[in-house]
Amino acid sequence: MFESIISSINDALYTYILIIVLVLGGLYFTVRTRFVQFRLLGEQFRAVTEKPKDGKGVSSFQALMVSTASRVGTGNIVGVSTALCLGGFGSMFWMWVIAIIGASSAFVESTLAQIYKKKGSEGSYGGPAYYIEAALKNKALAIVFSVFLILTYGVGFNMLASYNLQSTFSAYSFYDPRVSPWIIGLVLAAIVFYCLMGGGKRIISATTLIVPFMGMAYILVALGITLWNAPQLPGIFKEIFAGAFDFEAIFGGFTGSCVMYGIKRGLFSNEAGVGSAPNASASAEVAHPVKQGLVQVLSVFIDTVLVCSATGFMCMASGVEPTEALSGAPFVQASIQASLGSFGPIFITVAMILFAFTTLLGNLYYVDVTFRYILGRTPGKAFKTVYYIVASGIIFLGAGLSADLLWNIADITMGGMTIINMPVIIILSKYALRALRDFERQRSAGEEPVFRAKNIDLPHKVDYWQ
């Protein structure tokens, strides 16, 4: 009964509300910024290489890595597989659409996070809660958003990441569906707790070092398999577009259509407009807020257009038929095994272990920042200990629950964040647009853009840009 209620809420949220908010909001930003996601592509690459002038603080690239660590993970592998198995090949097209449109939303929210960021003892910090309070003078709404963020990243996404990780072991003979998920969940929860309590610095350092290489290896393997099956690509593209525009099938069952799964899994993967990446964006030390907005546009493209597409084409070119029974990690493992033999499932398992681990820690970083906002100070040791125990227990619990329930919970909590963040950034977008015009004016004059709040007639008090 609980699963049925959660499923009904999820269907209503995405069928009637979020699809309108995301698409219309993204189109609005795309038009108002004059297609900033394409027009300033060169500036995106230039901005990501900028370093803080004093050599200290968080660089644009480091902020990009924090937000990408949370974005690029199990959603790029299991999320894409789920969309293809349940929504069909047409889901891939709608993932691209939501990424391309959503990139402009990512630009606006991250630019706003930079404008309204706060000054702390260890550098800058901020995010949606801070620009909601500073610009809209609505502390209550900021706290509601913060609660949704904690539920999304501390509960929904982390339970799902735990489940997705343990599900990759289902391809092995030792896996017992009644016992194995709980054992794997317990081990994972214990390692995460150890790291959170400060004892896993070597594990975190090693993982942080390995994951970028693992990510590149995953993309190269996926592209290699796709190119190996290149003769099938014309047929695959034909099937993608045929499914994407099969309106009779789409409107015949919209909640289970390729459009719905494409939007859900695309949003889960790139998080554009959700309000998560601005928390990382605010920590970057840049000369102009627009630079970090452009960096986050690049992050969305890396996540969906590159990594998700690599997974999708690898699976679609494998010859393995996507079915509901294979939904999730099994479809990816079966696809890669068809091309690489027994090495394939092992490779995916290792990738999922590393991706899931960094995703879990990246998610909890967002939760830490949010607790600091709600409490108005850095949480004490006792509070953190209790919170870390609860967070680890949630990771353990997620490993043994059902996939449908966990996807629905994650979608609902993420939807709650989006419903608040998107209208807010639409209201405040005029300041991001003024900042964009200021950036382009300086660039056109041959200057290195430097931001001042007075240049855009910002009526609100900010810690930086005076």
C-alpha positions in Angstrom: 0.0 0.0 0.0 2.9 2.4 0.9 4.6 1.7 -2.5 1.3 2.3 -4.3 0.8 5.7 -2.6 4.4 6.7 -3.3 4.0 5.6 -6.9 0.8 7.6 -7.3 2.4 10.8 -5.9 5.4 10.3 -8.2 3.2 9.9 -11.3 1.1 13.0 -10.5 4.2 15.1 -9.8 5.9 14.3 -13.1 2.8 14.1 -15.3 1.2 17.4 -14.3 3.8 19.6 -12.6 7.4 19.0 -13.1 7.4 18.4 -16.9 5.8 21.8 -17.3 8.1 23.6 -14.9 11.3 22.0 -16.2 10.6 22.3 -19.9 9.0 25.8 -19.9 11.5 27.1 -17.4 14.4 25.7 -19.4 13.0 27.1 -22.7 12.5 30.5 -21.0 16.2 30.6 -19.8 17.4 29.3 -23.2 15.7 32.1 -25.1 16.5 34.9 -22.5 20.2 33.9 -22.5 20.2 33.6 -26.3 21.2 29.9 -26.2 24.1 30.4 -23.8 24.7 26.7 -23.6 25.8 26.7 -27.3 26.8 30.3 -27.9 29.5 30.5 -25.2 30.9 27.0 -25.6 34.4 28.3 -25.9 34.0 30.4 -22.8 32.9 27.3 -20.9 36.2 25.5 -21.5 38.2 28.7 -20.8 36.3 29.3 -17.5 37.0 25.7 -16.2 40.7 26.3 -16.4 40.7 29.5 -14.3 42.5 29.3 -11.0 42.0 31.6 -7.9 44.2 34.7 -8.2 45.7 34.2 -4.7 46.3 30.5 -5.4 44.0 29.6 -2.5 40.4 28.7 -2.3 38.4 26.4 -4.5 39.0 26.6 -8.2 36.2 26.4 -10.9 37.6 22.9 -11.8 37.4 21.7 -8.2 33.8 22.9 -7.8 33.0 21.2 -11.1 34.5 17.9 -9.8 32.4 18.1 -6.6 29.2 18.6 -8.5 30.2 16.1 -11.2 31.1 13.5 -8.5 27.5 13.7 -7.3 26.0 13.8 -10.9 28.2 11.1 -12.6 27.6 7.9 -10.8 25.1 5.1 -10.6 22.5 7.2 -12.4 24.6 7.3 -15.5 24.7 3.5 -15.6 21.7 2.1 -13.8 19.4 5.1 -14.5 20.0 4.9 -18.3 19.5 1.1 -18.3 16.2 1.5 -16.4 14.9 4.1 -18.8 15.8 1.9 -21.8 14.2 -1.2 -20.3 11.0 0.5 -19.1 10.6 3.4 -21.5 12.2 2.1 -24.7 15.0 3.4 -26.9 13.1 6.7 -27.4 13.9 7.6 -23.8 17.5 8.4 -24.9 16.2 11.3 -27.1 14.2 12.8 -24.2 17.3 12.6 -22.0 19.2 14.7 -24.5 16.3 17.2 -24.7 16.1 17.7 -20.9 19.9 18.1 -20.8 20.1 20.6 -23.6 17.2 22.6 -22.3 18.2 22.2 -18.6 21.8 23.4 -19.2 20.5 27.0 -19.3 18.7 26.4 -16.0 22.0 25.1 -14.6 23.7 28.3 -15.8 21.2 30.6 -14.1 21.1 28.8 -10.7 24.9 28.5 -10.5 25.4 32.2 -11.5 22.9 33.2 -8.8 24.7 31.0 -6.2 27.9 32.9 -7.0 26.3 36.3 -6.8 24.8 35.6 -3.4 27.5 33.4 -1.9 28.6 33.9 1.7 32.0 34.5 3.2 33.3 31.9 5.6 36.5 31.2 7.5 37.4 28.4 5.0 36.3 30.3 1.9 32.9 30.9 0.3 29.7 28.9 0.5 26.1 29.2 -0.5 23.4 27.7 -2.6 19.6 28.0 -3.2 18.8 28.4 0.5 21.1 31.4 0.7 19.8 33.2 -2.5 16.2 32.5 -1.4 16.8 34.2 2.0 19.0 37.0 0.7 16.9 38.0 -2.4 13.4 36.9 -1.5 13.7 37.5 2.3 11.9 34.2 2.9 13.7 32.2 5.5 10.8 29.7 5.8 10.9 28.8 2.1 14.7 28.4 2.4 14.3 26.0 5.2 11.7 24.0 3.4 14.0 23.7 0.4 16.8 22.7 2.8 14.7 19.9 4.3 13.9 18.6 0.8 17.6 18.6 -0.1 18.4 16.6 3.0 15.7 14.1 2.2 16.9 13.9 -1.4 20.6 13.5 -0.9 20.7 12.0 2.6 17.8 9.6 2.1 16.5 9.1 -1.4 19.6 9.3 -3.5 21.8 7.5 -1.0 19.4 4.6 -0.6 19.1 4.3 -4.3 22.9 4.4 -4.8 23.3 1.6 -2.2 20.7 -0.5 -4.0 22.2 0.1 -7.4 25.6 -0.9 -6.1 24.5 -4.2 -4.5 22.4 -5.0 -7.6 25.5 -5.3 -9.7 26.5 -8.4 -7.7 23.3 -10.2 -8.9 25.2 -11.4 -11.9 27.4 -13.7 -9.8 26.6 -17.2 -8.6 27.1 -16.5 -4.9 24.4 -13.8 -4.9 21.3 -14.8 -2.8 18.6 -12.2 -3.2 17.3 -12.8 0.3 20.6 -12.3 2.1 23.3 -10.8 -0.2 21.7 -7.3 -0.4 21.8 -6.9 3.3 25.4 -8.1 3.7 26.6 -5.8 0.9 24.6 -2.9 2.4 26.1 -3.5 5.8 29.7 -3.6 4.5 29.1 -0.4 2.4 27.4 1.4 5.4 30.3 0.5 7.7 33.0 1.8 5.2 31.0 5.1 4.7 30.6 5.5 8.4 34.3 4.9 9.0 35.2 7.6 6.3 32.6 10.1 7.7 34.2 9.8 11.2 37.5 10.8 9.8 39.2 7.4 9.7 38.9 6.8 6.0 41.1 9.6 4.6 43.3 7.1 2.7 40.2 5.5 1.2 38.7 8.8 0.2 42.1 10.0 -1.3 42.5 6.8 -3.2 39.0 6.8 -4.5 39.2 10.5 -5.5 42.3 9.7 -7.4 41.0 6.6 -9.1 37.4 7.6 -10.0 38.4 10.2 -12.8 40.5 7.4 -14.5 37.7 4.9 -13.9 35.2 7.3 -15.5 37.4 7.8 -18.5 38.0 4.0 -18.8 34.2 3.5 -18.6 33.5 6.0 -21.3 36.3 4.6 -23.5 35.0 1.0 -23.1 31.4 2.1 -23.8 32.6 4.1 -26.9 34.8 1.2 -28.0 31.8 -1.3 -27.9 29.7 1.2 -29.7 32.2 1.7 -32.5 32.7 -2.1 -32.7 29.0 -2.3 -33.4 29.0 0.8 -35.7 27.0 -0.9 -38.5 24.1 -1.0 -36.1 24.1 2.7 -35.3 21.8 3.9 -38.2 19.2 1.4 -37.1 19.6 2.5 -33.4 19.2 6.1 -34.3 16.1 5.2 -36.3 14.7 3.3 -33.4 15.4 6.2 -31.0 13.6 8.8 -33.0 10.8 6.4 -33.9 10.2 5.7 -30.3 10.6 9.3 -29.2 7.8 10.4 -31.6 5.4 7.5 -31.3 2.8 9.8 -29.9 0.1 7.1 -29.9 2.1 4.9 -27.5 3.2 8.0 -25.5 -0.2 9.3 -24.8 -1.7 5.8 -24.5 0.4 5.4 -21.3 2.1 8.6 -20.5 3.4 7.7 -17.0 5.3 4.7 -18.4 6.3 6.4 -21.7 9.7 7.1 -23.1 9.1 10.8 -22.5 8.5 10.3 -18.8 11.4 8.0 -18.3 13.7 10.2 -20.3 12.8 13.2 -18.2 13.0 11.4 -14.9 16.3 9.6 -15.5 17.7 12.6 -17.3 16.9 14.9 -14.4 18.2 12.4 -11.9 21.4 12.2 -13.8 22.2 15.8 -14.6 20.2 17.6 -11.8 19.8 20.8 -13.9 17.4 23.1 -12.1 17.1 20.9 -9.1 19.2 23.2 -6.9 22.0 20.8 -5.9 25.0 22.0 -8.0 24.7 25.6 -6.8 25.9 24.4 -3.4 29.2 23.4 -5.0 29.3 26.3 -7.4 29.2 28.8 -4.6 32.5 27.5 -3.2 34.5 28.4 -6.3 36.7 31.5 -6.3 36.1 33.2 -9.6 36.4 36.8 -10.9 32.9 36.8 -12.4 29.8 34.7 -11.4 29.0 34.0 -15.0 32.2 32.0 -15.3 30.9 29.4 -12.8 27.5 29.4 -14.5 29.3 28.4 -17.7 31.3 25.7 -15.9 28.0 24.1 -14.7 26.7 24.1 -18.3 29.7 22.0 -19.2 29.0 19.7 -16.3 25.5 19.0 -17.6 26.9 18.2 -21.0 29.6 15.9 -19.6 27.0 14.1 -17.5 24.2 13.4 -20.0 25.4 14.1 -23.5 28.7 12.2 -22.9 28.4 9.7 -20.1 24.7 8.8 -20.4 25.0 8.5 -24.2 28.0 6.3 -23.8 26.0 3.9 -21.6 22.9 4.1 -23.8 24.8 3.3 -27.1 26.8 0.5 -25.5 23.6 -1.2 -24.3 21.6 -0.5 -27.5 24.4 -1.7 -29.8 25.0 -4.9 -27.8 22.2 -6.9 -29.3 20.7 -7.7 -25.9 17.0 -7.1 -25.8 16.0 -4.6 -23.0 13.2 -6.1 -20.9 11.6 -5.2 -17.6 13.3 -8.2 -15.9 16.7 -6.9 -16.9 16.0 -3.3 -15.8 18.9 -1.7 -13.9 22.4 -3.1 -13.6 21.6 -6.6 -15.1 20.9 -5.0 -18.5 24.2 -3.1 -18.5 26.1 -6.2 -17.4 24.4 -8.4 -20.0 25.2 -5.8 -22.7 28.9 -5.5 -21.8 29.2 -9.3 -21.4 27.9 -9.8 -24.9 30.9 -7.8 -26.2 33.7 -8.4 -23.7 32.8 -11.8 -22.2 33.2 -12.6 -18.5 35.4 -9.5 -18.0 32.5 -7.2 -18.7 30.4 -7.8 -15.5 33.5 -7.5 -13.4 34.4 -4.2 -15.0 30.9 -2.8 -14.4 30.9 -4.0 -10.7 34.3 -2.3 -10.1 33.0 0.9 -11.8 29.8 0.9 -9.8 31.6 0.3 -6.5 33.8 3.4 -7.1 31.0 5.6 -8.6 28.6 4.7 -5.8 31.1 5.4 -3.1 32.0 8.9 -4.4 28.3 9.6 -5.0 27.4 8.7 -1.4 30.1 10.9 0.0 29.4 13.7 -2.5 25.7 13.6 -1.5 26.5 13.8 2.2 28.7 16.8 1.5 25.6 18.6 0.3 23.7 17.5 3.4 26.6 18.8 5.7 26.4 22.2 4.0 22.6 22.3 4.4 22.6 21.4 8.1 25.0 24.3 8.6 22.4 26.6 7.0 19.5 25.3 9.1 21.4 25.4 12.4 23.1 28.7 11.6 26.5 27.3 12.6 28.7 24.3 12.0 27.1 21.3 13.7 28.9 20.0 16.8 30.6 16.7 17.2 27.7 15.0 19.0 25.2 16.1 16.3 27.5 14.9 13.5 28.0 11.5 15.2 24.3 10.9 15.5 23.7 12.2 11.9 26.5 9.9 10.5 25.0 6.9 12.3 21.6 7.6 10.8 23.1 8.3 7.3 24.9 5.0 7.4 21.7 3.2 8.6 19.9 4.6 5.6 22.6 3.3 3.2 22.2 -0.1 4.8 18.4 0.0 4.5 18.4 1.1 0.9 20.4 -2.0 -0.2 17.5 -4.3 0.7 14.4 -2.4 -0.5 12.7 -2.7 -3.8 14.0 -0.8 -6.9 10.6 0.7 -7.8 10.1 2.1 -4.3 13.6 3.6 -4.1 13.3 5.2 -7.6 9.9 6.7 -6.7 11.2 8.1 -3.3 14.2 9.7 -5.0 12.1 11.2 -7.8 9.6 12.7 -5.3 12.2 14.3 -3.0 14.1 15.6 -6.0 10.9 16.9 -7.4 10.2 18.8 -4.2 13.5 20.6 -4.5 12.9 21.4 -8.2 9.3 22.8 -7.6 10.8 25.3 -5.2 14.1 26.1 -7.0 12.8 26.6 -10.5 10.2 29.3 -9.7 12.8 31.0 -7.5 15.4 31.2 -10.2 12.8 32.4 -12.7 12.0 35.3 -10.4 15.7 36.1 -9.7 16.9 35.3 -13.3 17.0 39.0 -14.2 20.1 39.4 -12.0 21.8 36.4 -13.7 20.9 37.9 -17.1 22.3 41.3 -16.2 25.5 39.5 -15.0 25.7 37.7 -18.4 25.3 41.0 -20.3 28.0 42.5 -18.1 30.3 39.6 -18.7 29.8 39.8 -22.5 30.3 43.5 -22.6 33.7 43.2 -20.9 34.7 40.3 -23.0 33.7 42.2 -26.2 35.9 45.2 -25.0 38.8 42.8 -24.8 38.9 42.9 -21.0 39.1 40.0 -18.5 35.6 40.1 -16.9 35.6 41.2 -13.3 32.2 41.5 -11.5 30.9 44.3 -9.3 27.4 44.2 -7.8 26.8 47.8 -8.7 27.3 47.0 -12.4 24.0 45.2 -12.4 22.1 47.4 -9.9 21.9 44.6 -7.5 19.5 45.8 -4.7 20.5 43.1 -2.2 23.3 43.0 0.3 26.0 40.5 -0.6 29.3 39.4 1.1 31.3 39.6 -2.2 31.5 41.8 -5.3 31.5 45.2 -3.6 
